[in-house]
Amino acid sequence: MPRPAELPARAAELPARAAELPARAAELPARAAEIPARPELRRPAAPARRGPADPVKSLMHDHRDLCERAVSPLEIAAGLEAHGLTDRTAARYRHRDVFALAEELYARTPARPAGPAVAAPPPPGPDTEARAGWTLLALLPGAACLATAGLLRTTEGVLGGGARAAVTVTGALLACLALRLCLGRGPLRAPEGAGRAGMYACWLLSFAVYGEGLLAQVVSGGPDSLWEAAPAPLLGLTAALAPAAWCAHLFTVRAHRKLTGSRALEEFGAGVRPLLLAAVALFVCALLPLLFLADLGFGGDGTPVAAAALGVLFFLARLLAAHGLPEPGTVALAAACALEAAAPALVLAGRLPGLEPLGRPVHALVAAGGTGAVPALACGAAALGLLVHALAALSRASAHTRA
């Protein structure tokens, strides 16, 4: 710190030093020397965090085609459910259930502009002309079988064997044509067709007509001659096509109403399962009297348990196929065919030396319930398993929005 005596002298030096500042400033370089950059010494940048702030946007991108094609939020909800999304999963997208998530996706996704506008298919409802059309078609197979049976009964002893065979073949062809028309329209129409299920159905119907007679001869040591046919199950089953179509129609309409009024997948499933059980019970109530009357008309004992089990199996398989799920019904029909074919095969195999135990279960079953117990067990077990599967499959929203 300068002393007080030195202050006047230093104050006198300040103007001279101030005058030297411009000259010294001119001597300085225009810019300081730059330090060379060394990129290898830089710290690596932290990776950016992924995950959008809007989770619905990523979901909308993943299911863009579904959202653009949908004509209602219900289609989006069914599509999301088919991809495995549940109400619990929807909570991760900040929504209480899949229906609420589908509504936001439908509102935020612009419709696809390309191509002409396609009108949405009308929901199942009271279309009188359409119902009258498929109801009439559903009555044709039973009418063809009834007319054939009546003609054979009235001409018994008049027509020869060749003529009666011609009448039978003609009636069978007419019934098959009517059945094809019936299953091509109305609530029993399968979008993907019958496939292999038609072949299995033909086997089961043939066994219903000829199987018990064949099994009776095999169990008694035969077959020694041609066995008699039992056309009563065929007549009763074809007559039950109209009740089956109406039961399927009622189930479809009620399920669609339940779908439009539900706000959660669990709520919809809990409401559809009783509807399915009610539809099956209603069909059984209509099927049993028809089978009973057909059996009595051909001189039977009036206990068509096997035919009733077969009818329920056919109804469930066709109902699943009509909702876009033909594979479970095909598997169930194939399983019933395998069990029915195994019964006479096991009895015949049991005649070989050392293989007697193979035929004992079939002999015991026939002794306990008659020859009808074999198809009743085969079709009943397949129908029960298919019913359990249908309760789970048809309680999903995606099963009721298929084209």
Helices and strands as residue ranges (DSSP letters): G 4-6, H 7-27, G 39-41, H 55-62, H 64-69, H 73-82, H 87-90, G 91-93, H 98-108, H 128-154, H 161-183, G 186-188, H 197-206, I 207-211, H 212-219, H 232-239, H 241-261, H 265-297, H 305-322, H 326-349, H 356-369, H 373-393, G 397-400
